[in-house]
Amino acid sequence: MIIKNEIPILEFDTEKTAVIMPRHQNLDLNLPEKAVFAFMCEYVDEYAKAAGGKQVALFESATKDYPIYVINHKGVDICLAQAPVGAAAATQIMDWLIGYGVKKIIAGGCCGALKDYAEGEFLIPCRALRDEGTSYHYAPPSRFIELDKSAVSAIENTLKEHKLKYEKVTTWSTDGFYRETKEMVKYRKEEGCTVVEMECSALAACAAMRNAVFGQILYTADTLANLENYDARNWGQNAKEYALKLCLDSVLKL
């Protein structure tokens, strides 16, 4: 049933079957139920090869192909895939992974700080403000989406085991990297958002519709805490290797 609205992005179809479904290629592919979806560029390929992982598939997009690996982490087979930046691109791949057997996902990637977080701090999003378009194709309109409590708990327990300082946060998921204006940043902070990224709310909505479990580990990169002095810092580069290990340990707990 289509819920209509004057604004197209606020319209929603409750029907879960689409003309093109994630398994439309009918590949002979059965992925492990646990997956790590990492916003970490070439490091995913490097880690998979170093860990003796096997490339089992290739997600082909119009602009780039994404290798899909299976690695063994502490005796458990885990699907490992690079996530592209942006809600639409990332969700397309994650929906495809779910279609081929993935049911429990931990994503990992960087975020912008809206308060005085040091670079490389680890954070757990518990809810996300839906300022991107993709989530509205997977869930009826709402201002926020809650992340799966079991995934949040798994991540929290992992960070405790690693004796890491962390914080549970509300994240602002936006499509507009170059539209984070001073007034909008202030507005989002007033709503309780302390970090900003581009995919979390969409991935959470997709997973919920597909009956999969989704959680995310964020690490701080640039900072918008001082609106008069934006600082890209080092984009959290020193945290990504550890972040991937935390994702792998966290998904084992799901």
matplotlib code that plots the C-alpha trace (Angstrom):
import matplotlib.pyplot as plt

x = [0.0, 1.4, 1.1, 0.9, 2.2, 2.6, 6.4, 7.7, 10.4, 7.7, 5.7, 6.2, 5.1, 4.6, 5.1, 8.5, 8.7, 10.1, 10.4, 14.2, 15.1, 18.6, 18.8, 17.7, 21.0, 20.3, 24.0, 25.1, 26.2, 25.5, 27.2, 27.8, 25.1, 27.6, 29.1, 31.3, 30.6, 33.6, 33.9, 37.6, 38.6, 41.6, 42.2, 39.4, 41.2, 44.6, 43.1, 41.2, 44.4, 46.5, 43.9, 43.8, 40.4, 38.7, 37.0, 33.7, 31.8, 32.1, 29.4, 29.4, 28.2, 28.3, 31.4, 33.3, 33.4, 33.4, 35.0, 33.1, 35.3, 34.8, 37.4, 37.7, 37.9, 38.4, 37.0, 33.9, 33.3, 32.5, 31.6, 33.7, 32.9, 34.0, 31.1, 30.9, 30.3, 26.7, 23.4, 22.1, 25.3, 26.0, 22.4, 22.3, 25.3, 24.1, 20.6, 22.4, 24.5, 21.3, 19.7, 22.5, 22.4, 23.8, 21.6, 23.8, 25.9, 28.3, 29.4, 32.4, 33.5, 34.5, 32.3, 32.5, 32.5, 29.9, 31.3, 34.7, 35.7, 39.3, 40.3, 40.0, 37.4, 35.0, 31.3, 28.2, 25.1, 21.9, 19.7, 20.1, 18.4, 17.1, 18.5, 19.1, 16.8, 17.4, 15.8, 12.5, 12.3, 12.7, 10.7, 7.7, 8.7, 10.0, 12.6, 14.8, 15.4, 16.5, 19.3, 18.9, 19.4, 21.2, 23.7, 24.3, 24.8, 27.3, 29.4, 29.3, 30.4, 33.2, 34.5, 34.4, 36.4, 39.0, 39.0, 38.2, 36.5, 33.3, 30.0, 26.5, 25.4, 22.7, 24.1, 23.0, 22.9, 23.0, 23.3, 24.7, 28.4, 28.8, 25.5, 26.5, 25.9, 26.6, 22.9, 22.1, 24.9, 23.6, 20.1, 21.2, 23.2, 20.1, 18.3, 21.0, 23.2, 26.9, 28.3, 27.6, 28.0, 26.2, 24.8, 23.7, 20.0, 19.6, 21.5, 19.4, 16.2, 17.2, 18.2, 15.0, 12.8, 14.8, 14.7, 18.4, 20.3, 22.5, 24.8, 27.6, 30.9, 32.0, 35.3, 35.8, 37.6, 37.2, 35.5, 32.8, 32.8, 34.2, 32.2, 34.7, 37.6, 36.8, 39.5, 39.8, 42.5, 43.8, 40.4, 40.7, 43.2, 45.0, 41.8, 40.6, 42.7, 41.6, 38.0, 37.9, 39.1, 36.4, 33.8, 34.9, 34.9, 31.4, 29.7, 30.8, 28.5, 25.4]
y = [0.0, 3.4, 6.1, 9.3, 12.7, 16.0, 15.7, 12.6, 11.7, 11.4, 8.8, 5.2, 1.8, -0.9, -3.6, -5.3, -7.0, -4.7, -5.1, -5.6, -7.6, -8.0, -11.6, -10.8, -12.1, -15.6, -16.0, -19.3, -17.6, -18.2, -15.7, -16.2, -14.8, -12.4, -9.5, -6.5, -3.6, -1.3, 2.3, 2.0, 2.1, -0.1, -1.2, -3.8, -5.5, -5.4, -6.9, -9.6, -10.7, -10.6, -12.6, -15.3, -14.4, -15.6, -13.4, -15.1, -12.5, -9.1, -6.5, -4.7, -1.1, 1.4, 3.0, 0.5, -3.1, -4.2, -7.5, -9.5, -11.6, -14.4, -14.4, -16.6, -14.6, -16.5, -19.7, -18.1, -17.3, -13.6, -11.8, -8.7, -6.0, -2.4, 0.1, 3.0, 6.6, 7.8, 6.3, 5.2, 3.4, 1.8, 0.6, -1.0, -3.2, -4.0, -5.0, -7.2, -8.8, -9.5, -11.0, -13.6, -14.7, -12.0, -11.5, -9.8, -6.7, -4.4, -1.4, 0.7, 4.1, 7.6, 10.6, 14.3, 15.5, 18.1, 18.5, 18.4, 14.8, 14.1, 12.5, 8.7, 8.3, 5.3, 6.0, 3.8, 5.4, 4.4, 6.5, 8.4, 11.5, 10.7, 13.6, 11.4, 10.1, 6.4, 5.4, 6.8, 3.9, 1.4, 2.9, 5.3, 8.9, 9.7, 12.1, 9.5, 5.8, 3.6, 1.2, -2.5, -2.8, -6.2, -4.7, -1.7, -4.1, -6.3, -3.3, -1.9, -5.2, -5.4, -1.9, -2.7, -5.9, -3.8, -1.4, 1.6, 4.8, 5.2, 7.1, 6.2, 8.9, 10.3, 10.7, 13.0, 11.1, 13.5, 13.4, 16.9, 16.9, 20.4, 21.6, 21.4, 25.1, 26.8, 27.2, 23.6, 22.3, 24.4, 23.1, 19.4, 19.9, 21.3, 18.1, 16.1, 15.0, 14.9, 13.5, 13.5, 10.9, 9.9, 6.4, 5.2, 5.9, 4.4, 1.2, 0.8, 1.2, -1.3, -3.9, -3.5, -3.9, -7.0, -8.5, -8.2, -7.0, -3.9, -1.8, 0.6, 1.6, 5.2, 6.8, 10.5, 12.1, 15.8, 18.3, 20.9, 21.6, 25.1, 26.6, 29.4, 27.0, 23.8, 21.2, 18.2, 16.8, 13.5, 12.1, 9.5, 7.5, 6.1, 4.6, 2.6, -0.5, -0.8, 0.0, -3.0, -5.3, -4.0, -4.6, -8.2, -8.9, -7.2, -9.2, -12.4, -11.4, -11.3]
z = [0.0, -1.0, 1.7, -0.4, 0.4, -1.5, -0.9, -2.8, -0.3, 2.4, 0.4, 1.4, 0.0, 2.6, -0.1, 0.5, -2.9, -5.6, -9.4, -8.9, -5.8, -4.3, -5.6, -9.1, -10.5, -9.0, -8.1, -6.6, -3.4, 0.2, 2.5, 6.3, 8.5, 10.2, 8.3, 8.8, 6.5, 6.6, 5.4, 5.2, 1.5, 0.5, 4.0, 3.7, 0.8, 2.7, 5.8, 4.0, 2.2, 5.3, 7.2, 4.5, 3.4, 0.2, -2.3, -2.9, -5.0, -6.7, -6.3, -9.6, -9.7, -12.7, -11.3, -9.2, -8.3, -4.7, -3.7, -1.1, 1.2, 3.7, 6.5, 9.5, 12.8, 16.0, 14.4, 12.8, 9.1, 8.6, 5.5, 5.0, 2.5, 1.8, 2.2, -0.2, 1.1, 0.9, 2.0, -1.3, -2.5, 0.9, 1.4, -2.1, -1.3, 2.2, 1.0, -1.6, 1.2, 3.2, 0.1, -0.1, 3.5, 5.8, 8.9, 11.5, 10.5, 12.2, 10.2, 11.1, 9.9, 10.7, 11.7, 12.2, 15.7, 16.7, 20.2, 21.7, 21.0, 20.4, 17.1, 17.1, 19.9, 19.6, 19.7, 19.5, 17.7, 19.5, 17.2, 14.0, 12.6, 9.1, 7.0, 4.0, 1.4, 1.3, 4.6, 3.4, 0.9, 3.8, 6.6, 7.0, 7.6, 11.1, 12.5, 14.1, 13.8, 16.7, 16.3, 17.2, 21.0, 20.7, 18.3, 20.6, 23.5, 21.5, 20.6, 24.1, 25.6, 23.1, 23.9, 27.6, 27.0, 25.1, 28.1, 25.8, 26.6, 24.6, 24.5, 23.2, 20.9, 18.6, 15.1, 12.3, 9.0, 6.1, 2.3, 2.1, 3.0, 1.7, 3.2, 6.9, 7.4, 10.8, 11.5, 10.6, 12.8, 15.7, 15.0, 15.0, 18.2, 19.9, 18.9, 20.7, 17.8, 18.7, 15.5, 11.8, 9.1, 5.9, 6.1, 9.6, 9.5, 6.0, 6.9, 10.1, 8.2, 5.5, 8.1, 10.0, 6.9, 5.9, 9.4, 9.9, 12.9, 12.4, 14.6, 13.9, 15.5, 14.7, 15.3, 15.3, 12.3, 11.5, 13.9, 13.5, 17.2, 16.6, 13.7, 13.3, 12.8, 11.0, 11.5, 9.2, 11.5, 10.0, 9.2, 12.0, 9.9, 13.0, 14.4, 11.4, 11.9, 15.5, 14.5, 12.1, 14.8, 17.1, 14.4, 14.0, 17.7, 18.0, 15.3, 17.0, 19.9, 17.8]

ax = plt.figure().add_subplot(projection="3d")
ax.plot(x, y, z, "-o")
ax.set_aspect("equal")
plt.show()
